[in-house]
């Protein structure tokens, strides 16, 4: 059933796009190009390694944690 619907949706899109002007078809093509580019772009969490590390310069990690915990945890 799902496969049949996909086929029907594709056919409907083709019919709708066929009736567009060349300029409108070009706009649809650009939207699709961006969608495909964004889908195929995979990222890794490893790309974030070191990002923002400069904001911690000069800050002692243990002192920071102790300050967050406050007097209740000391």
C-alpha angles and dihedrals in degrees: 000000000000091000091052091051092051089052091049092048091050092050091049091050091050091052093048094047092046090062094052123100118256089256092052091047089052089052091051089048091053092050090051092047091055092046093052093045091051093047095050094048108097123186134199126218085232089072087072094058110128094005110148095002091135091071088067095054110128094011119119108222096213093049090049093051092045089052091050092050092050127197094314093073100039 
